[in-house]
Amino acid sequence: MKFNTSDPDISTIVNRIEDGTYDLQPDFQRGEVWTRSKKQRLIDSILREWHIPPIHLVEKEDNTFDVLDGQQRLTAIRDFVRNEFPVDGRIEPNDASIVTLHDFTYDQLPPSQMRKFNQFSIRVFALTNYTSDEPHELFFRLNQPTILTEAEKRNAFIGGPRNQVRELVSWAVERGLVAERIGFSNARMAYDDLIARFLLTLEKRTLTEKVTAQRITNRYRAPVMFPDTTVAQAKESLQFVLDLPFLGRGGSRRPNKATIHTWLCMAAKLHRHSSLDVYGAALADIIDLVEQSRAKPGPSLYRARHVLSVFNDRATSRVADVSSVVLRDLTAWMLFVERVPMAAAAGPFIDELEQAWKHVDQPDLDRSLYEFAVRQKWGDNPWL
């Protein structure tokens, strides 16, 4: 199998589609499945003169070509030239020259923009001298890409917030944020996701706003860096969690991403109140207790076991929901004041936690505690 390489412009490509030189629907291709918004993103990329992935063709005996890979891209370009959908000038990052083209169809483009669009070239690989099974094998290999995680997608943003997260991850890894100690690796940029979510939580100072992947992406897009005070608070909290004694002892007591987020937020809360040095040891004891109960459930104080059950449930399912984030935080602090009363006596929000314990005998403790948390505005800004 050989490849002939060329770089035709869009005007040439569209002409070849319209005259049948390029067949967009050979028998091994899917139907036209791209949504309008995805087609508009491709057109937006072309108008920005960004790189477009190459097209792979298979040359046939009659000098026409089947489209092996790139059918959706070529279909989108053809449909735009046919005026079947307009430019979306609101696609981020904002570009003033494209904003002015919002809702323009191809025929409505200013002459200079139309000329630039038509002259945009795309790399084309044409397969020749192939055996009967080689095109299908290449098609299969081209169409089984790794699906990127949201963190991997965000890593493509080159800017202040992204760089801050990467630097903080490197800093934390040097201090023990490794799979052998916490139970999961940085495969698929899991640490970046964990720290990005924590930074955004600290910046917003609340547990009651869901930190979605889109919100993190929007923060990466923003030209404003995370404040130095936020990064410093994150480092103090990370250092506290990474110094937890049980992390270095091996065994089955290893947190997951959900529980680490809770421990980081609790440490940040104490740091905000300038009391992490005073109550840090007590908090470490509670974290040890909770992680031990997760790794190997066993007998515990009667009152504590019900609260532990709520925490553990919310650490393994619905973990990113606001209700789960709030309930993990509330139940962990409840255990803190129950098991370490002397240390907690002068701690923050002691009255609310004592009230929370009055709900422990309710038949639906999960629901009762969450309703209590909502009434008390537990986790609301300014929480951290």
C-alpha positions as CSV (number, residue, x, y, z in Angstrom):
1,M,0.0,0.0,0.0
2,K,1.3,3.4,-1.0
3,F,0.2,7.0,-0.2
4,N,0.1,9.9,-2.6
5,T,0.1,13.1,-0.7
6,S,-1.5,16.4,-1.8
7,D,-2.9,19.6,-0.3
8,P,-5.9,20.7,-2.3
9,D,-7.8,23.8,-1.3
10,I,-11.5,23.7,-0.2
11,S,-12.7,25.0,-3.6
12,T,-11.0,22.1,-5.3
13,I,-12.2,19.6,-2.7
14,V,-15.9,20.7,-3.0
15,N,-15.7,20.5,-6.8
16,R,-14.5,16.9,-6.6
17,I,-17.3,16.0,-4.2
18,E,-19.9,17.6,-6.4
19,D,-18.6,15.9,-9.6
20,G,-18.4,12.5,-7.9
21,T,-14.6,12.3,-7.9
22,Y,-14.8,11.9,-4.1
23,D,-17.4,9.4,-2.9
24,L,-18.5,10.4,0.6
25,Q,-20.4,7.2,1.3
26,P,-18.6,4.0,0.4
27,D,-20.0,0.8,2.0
28,F,-17.7,0.8,5.0
29,Q,-18.5,4.4,6.1
30,R,-21.2,5.5,8.5
31,G,-24.1,7.7,7.5
32,E,-23.9,11.5,8.0
33,V,-23.9,11.6,11.8
34,W,-22.4,14.9,12.8
35,T,-24.7,17.4,14.5
36,R,-25.0,20.9,13.3
37,S,-23.0,22.3,16.2
38,K,-20.1,19.9,15.4
39,K,-20.2,21.0,11.8
40,Q,-20.1,24.6,12.9
41,R,-17.0,24.0,15.0
42,L,-15.2,22.6,12.0
43,I,-16.1,25.7,9.9
44,D,-15.0,27.8,12.8
45,S,-11.6,26.1,12.8
46,I,-11.2,26.7,9.1
47,L,-12.1,30.4,9.5
48,R,-9.5,30.6,12.2
49,E,-7.0,28.8,9.8
50,W,-6.4,26.1,12.4
51,H,-5.0,22.7,11.5
52,I,-7.6,20.2,10.2
53,P,-6.8,16.4,10.4
54,P,-5.9,14.9,7.1
55,I,-8.3,13.1,4.8
56,H,-7.6,9.5,3.7
57,L,-8.9,8.4,0.3
58,V,-8.8,5.1,-1.6
59,E,-8.2,5.4,-5.3
60,K,-10.4,3.2,-7.5
61,E,-9.8,1.8,-11.0
62,D,-12.0,4.5,-12.6
63,N,-9.8,7.3,-11.1
64,T,-12.5,8.2,-8.5
65,F,-11.9,7.9,-4.8
66,D,-13.7,6.5,-1.8
67,V,-13.4,8.5,1.4
68,L,-11.7,6.2,3.9
69,D,-11.4,8.6,6.8
70,G,-12.7,12.2,6.9
71,Q,-16.3,11.7,5.6
72,Q,-17.8,13.8,8.4
73,R,-15.4,16.7,7.8
74,L,-15.9,16.7,4.0
75,T,-19.7,16.5,4.5
76,A,-19.7,19.4,6.8
77,I,-17.6,21.5,4.4
78,R,-19.9,20.6,1.5
79,D,-23.1,21.4,3.5
80,F,-21.7,24.7,4.5
81,V,-20.9,25.6,0.9
82,R,-24.5,24.6,0.1
83,N,-25.7,27.1,2.6
84,E,-27.3,24.4,4.8
85,F,-26.1,25.9,8.1
86,P,-24.5,29.3,9.1
87,V,-21.4,30.3,11.0
88,D,-21.7,30.2,14.8
89,G,-19.7,33.3,15.8
90,R,-20.2,32.6,19.5
91,I,-17.8,29.6,19.7
92,E,-15.1,30.2,22.2
93,P,-12.4,31.5,22.4
94,N,-14.1,34.6,21.1
95,D,-12.6,36.1,17.9
96,A,-13.8,39.5,16.9
97,S,-13.4,38.8,13.1
98,I,-15.6,35.6,13.5
99,V,-18.2,37.2,15.8
100,T,-19.0,39.6,13.0
101,L,-19.9,36.5,10.8
102,H,-22.4,35.1,13.2
103,D,-25.4,33.5,11.4
104,F,-23.8,34.2,8.0
105,T,-24.2,31.4,5.5
106,Y,-21.5,30.7,2.9
107,D,-23.0,32.9,0.3
108,Q,-23.3,35.8,2.8
109,L,-19.6,35.8,3.7
110,P,-17.7,38.9,2.7
111,P,-15.6,38.4,-0.4
112,S,-12.3,38.4,1.5
113,Q,-13.6,35.8,4.0
114,M,-15.0,33.6,1.3
115,R,-11.8,33.7,-0.6
116,K,-9.8,32.8,2.5
117,F,-12.2,29.9,3.2
118,N,-12.0,28.6,-0.4
119,Q,-8.2,28.8,-0.4
120,F,-7.8,26.9,2.8
121,S,-5.8,23.7,2.1
122,I,-6.3,20.3,3.7
123,R,-3.8,17.5,3.6
124,V,-5.0,14.5,1.6
125,F,-3.6,11.0,1.5
126,A,-4.7,8.8,-1.4
127,L,-4.1,5.1,-1.1
128,T,-2.8,3.2,-4.1
129,N,-1.3,-0.2,-4.8
130,Y,-3.2,-1.8,-1.9
131,T,-4.5,-5.3,-1.3
132,S,-8.2,-5.9,-0.8
133,D,-8.0,-6.0,3.0
134,E,-5.6,-3.1,3.6
135,P,-8.1,-0.2,3.3
136,H,-10.5,-1.7,5.8
137,E,-7.7,-2.4,8.2
138,L,-6.5,1.2,8.0
139,F,-10.1,2.4,8.4
140,F,-10.4,0.3,11.6
141,R,-7.1,1.6,13.0
142,L,-8.0,5.2,12.2
143,N,-11.3,5.0,13.9
144,Q,-10.4,3.5,17.2
145,P,-8.8,6.6,18.9
146,T,-8.5,6.8,22.7
147,I,-11.4,8.8,24.2
148,L,-9.8,11.6,26.1
149,T,-10.8,12.4,29.6
150,E,-11.9,15.9,30.4
151,A,-8.6,16.6,32.2
152,E,-6.7,15.4,29.1
153,K,-8.8,17.8,26.9
154,R,-8.2,20.7,29.3
155,N,-4.4,20.1,29.2
156,A,-4.5,21.5,25.7
157,F,-5.2,24.9,27.1
158,I,-1.9,26.7,27.3
159,G,-2.3,29.4,29.9
160,G,-2.1,30.6,33.5
161,P,-4.7,28.4,35.2
162,R,-3.7,25.3,33.4
163,N,0.0,25.9,34.1
164,Q,-0.8,26.6,37.8
165,V,-2.5,23.2,38.1
166,R,0.3,21.4,36.3
167,E,2.9,23.0,38.6
168,L,0.8,22.1,41.7
169,V,0.5,18.5,40.6
170,S,4.3,18.3,40.1
171,W,4.8,19.8,43.5
172,A,2.4,17.4,45.1
173,V,3.9,14.3,43.3
174,E,7.3,15.2,44.8
175,R,5.7,15.2,48.2
176,G,4.0,11.8,47.9
177,L,0.9,12.2,45.7
178,V,1.6,8.8,44.1
179,A,-0.4,5.6,43.5
180,E,1.6,3.6,46.1
181,R,0.3,5.9,48.8
182,I,-3.1,7.0,47.8
183,G,-4.4,4.1,45.7
184,F,-4.7,5.6,42.2
185,S,-2.2,6.9,39.7
186,N,-2.1,10.0,37.5
187,A,-3.2,7.9,34.5
188,R,-5.5,10.0,32.3
189,M,-4.4,13.1,34.4
190,A,-6.5,12.1,37.4
191,Y,-4.3,14.3,39.7
192,D,-4.8,17.3,37.5
193,D,-8.6,16.8,37.7
194,L,-8.5,16.4,41.5
195,I,-6.4,19.5,42.0
196,A,-8.3,21.6,39.5
197,R,-11.6,20.8,41.2
198,F,-10.1,21.6,44.6
199,L,-8.6,25.0,43.4
200,L,-12.0,26.0,41.9
201,T,-13.7,25.0,45.2
202,L,-11.3,27.1,47.2
203,E,-11.7,30.0,44.8
204,K,-15.5,29.9,45.0
205,R,-15.3,29.3,48.8
206,T,-18.3,27.0,48.7
207,L,-19.3,23.3,48.6
208,T,-22.8,24.0,47.3
209,E,-21.9,24.8,43.7
210,K,-21.2,21.7,41.6
211,V,-17.8,21.8,40.1
212,T,-18.6,20.4,36.6
213,A,-16.1,19.6,33.9
214,Q,-17.5,22.5,31.9
215,R,-16.9,25.0,34.8
216,I,-13.3,23.8,35.1
217,T,-12.8,24.2,31.3
218,N,-14.3,27.7,31.4
219,R,-11.8,28.5,34.2
220,Y,-9.0,27.2,32.1
221,R,-10.1,29.5,29.3
222,A,-10.1,32.6,31.5
223,P,-7.0,34.8,31.3
224,V,-7.0,35.3,35.1
225,M,-4.7,33.2,37.2
226,F,-5.8,31.5,40.4
227,P,-5.0,34.0,43.3
228,D,-1.7,33.3,45.1
229,T,-3.7,33.0,48.4
230,T,-5.8,30.2,46.9
231,V,-2.7,28.4,45.6
232,A,-1.0,28.8,49.0
233,Q,-4.1,27.5,50.8
234,A,-4.2,24.5,48.4
235,K,-0.5,23.7,49.1
236,E,-1.1,23.8,52.9
237,S,-4.1,21.4,52.6
238,L,-2.2,19.1,50.2
239,Q,0.8,19.0,52.5
240,F,-1.5,18.1,55.4
241,V,-3.2,15.3,53.5
242,L,0.1,13.9,52.1
243,D,1.6,13.8,55.5
244,L,-1.2,11.6,56.9
245,P,0.7,8.8,58.8
246,F,-1.4,5.9,57.4
247,L,-0.6,6.8,53.8
248,G,3.0,5.6,54.3
249,R,2.1,2.3,56.0
250,G,0.7,0.4,53.1
251,G,-2.3,-1.9,53.6
252,S,-5.8,-1.3,52.3
253,R,-6.5,2.1,53.8
254,R,-6.3,4.3,50.7
255,P,-8.6,7.2,49.9
256,N,-10.3,7.7,46.6
257,K,-10.7,11.0,44.7
258,A,-14.0,11.8,46.5
259,T,-12.6,11.3,50.0
260,I,-9.3,13.1,49.2
261,H,-11.4,16.1,48.1
262,T,-13.2,16.0,51.4
263,W,-10.0,15.8,53.5
264,L,-8.5,18.7,51.5
265,C,-11.6,20.8,52.1
266,M,-11.6,20.1,55.8
267,A,-7.9,21.0,56.1
268,A,-8.5,24.1,54.1
269,K,-11.4,25.0,56.5
270,L,-9.1,24.7,59.5
271,H,-6.3,26.6,57.6
272,R,-8.8,29.4,56.9
273,H,-9.5,29.6,60.6
274,S,-5.7,29.6,61.4
275,S,-6.3,26.4,63.4
276,L,-4.8,23.6,61.3
277,D,-1.8,23.4,63.5
278,V,-4.0,23.2,66.6
279,Y,-6.5,20.6,65.3
280,G,-4.5,18.9,62.6
281,A,-3.6,15.8,64.7
282,A,-7.3,15.4,65.7
283,L,-8.4,15.7,62.0
284,A,-5.7,13.1,61.0
285,D,-7.2,10.7,63.6
286,I,-10.7,11.0,62.2
287,I,-9.4,10.6,58.6
288,D,-7.7,7.4,59.7
289,L,-10.9,6.1,61.4
290,V,-13.0,6.9,58.3
291,E,-10.6,5.4,55.8
292,Q,-10.2,2.3,58.0
293,S,-14.0,1.9,58.1
294,R,-14.1,2.1,54.3
295,A,-11.3,-0.4,53.8
296,K,-12.6,-2.9,56.4
297,P,-16.0,-2.2,57.9
298,G,-16.2,-3.3,61.5
299,P,-17.7,-2.5,64.9
300,S,-17.6,1.1,66.0
301,L,-19.4,3.3,68.4
302,Y,-23.1,2.9,68.0
303,R,-23.8,6.5,67.0
304,A,-20.7,6.7,64.8
305,R,-21.5,3.7,62.6
306,H,-24.7,5.3,61.2
307,V,-22.8,8.5,60.3
308,L,-19.9,6.5,58.8
309,S,-22.5,4.6,56.7
310,V,-23.7,7.9,55.2
311,F,-20.2,9.1,54.5
312,N,-19.2,5.8,52.9
313,D,-22.2,5.7,50.7
314,R,-21.6,9.2,49.5
315,A,-17.9,8.4,48.9
316,T,-18.8,5.6,46.4
317,S,-21.9,6.8,44.6
318,R,-23.1,10.2,43.3
319,V,-19.7,11.4,44.5
320,A,-19.7,14.7,42.6
321,D,-23.2,15.7,43.4
322,V,-23.5,18.7,45.7
323,S,-25.5,16.6,48.1
324,S,-22.7,14.1,48.3
325,V,-19.9,16.7,48.7
326,V,-21.9,18.4,51.5
327,L,-22.9,15.2,53.3
328,R,-19.3,13.9,53.3
329,D,-18.1,17.2,54.8
330,L,-20.9,17.3,57.4
331,T,-20.6,13.7,58.5
332,A,-16.8,13.9,58.7
333,W,-17.0,17.0,60.9
334,M,-19.7,15.2,63.0
335,L,-17.2,12.4,63.7
336,F,-14.6,15.0,64.4
337,V,-16.5,16.5,67.3
338,E,-17.8,13.1,68.5
339,R,-14.5,11.3,68.7
340,V,-12.3,14.3,69.6
341,P,-14.5,16.5,71.8
342,M,-11.7,18.2,73.7
343,A,-10.0,19.3,70.4
344,A,-13.3,20.4,68.9
345,A,-14.6,22.3,71.9
346,A,-13.1,25.5,70.7
347,G,-13.3,24.7,67.0
348,P,-15.5,26.3,64.4
349,F,-19.2,25.7,63.9
350,I,-19.4,23.4,67.1
351,D,-23.1,24.3,67.8
352,E,-24.3,23.2,64.3
353,L,-22.5,19.9,64.6
354,E,-24.0,19.2,68.0
355,Q,-27.4,19.9,66.4
356,A,-26.6,17.5,63.6
357,W,-26.0,14.6,66.0
358,K,-29.6,14.9,67.2
359,H,-30.7,13.5,63.8
360,V,-28.7,10.3,64.1
361,D,-31.7,8.2,65.1
362,Q,-33.8,9.2,62.1
363,P,-34.9,6.3,59.9
364,D,-33.5,8.0,56.8
365,L,-30.4,9.6,58.2
366,D,-29.0,10.5,54.8
367,R,-32.1,12.6,53.9
368,S,-32.5,14.0,57.4
369,L,-28.9,15.2,57.5
370,Y,-29.0,16.7,54.0
371,E,-32.2,18.6,54.9
372,F,-30.4,19.8,58.0
373,A,-27.4,20.9,56.0
374,V,-29.6,22.9,53.6
375,R,-31.4,24.7,56.5
376,Q,-28.0,25.5,58.1
377,K,-26.5,26.5,54.7
378,W,-23.7,24.1,55.4
379,G,-20.9,24.7,52.9
380,D,-22.3,27.9,51.6
381,N,-20.0,30.8,50.7
382,P,-17.9,31.9,52.5
383,W,-17.2,28.3,53.7
384,L,-13.5,27.9,52.8
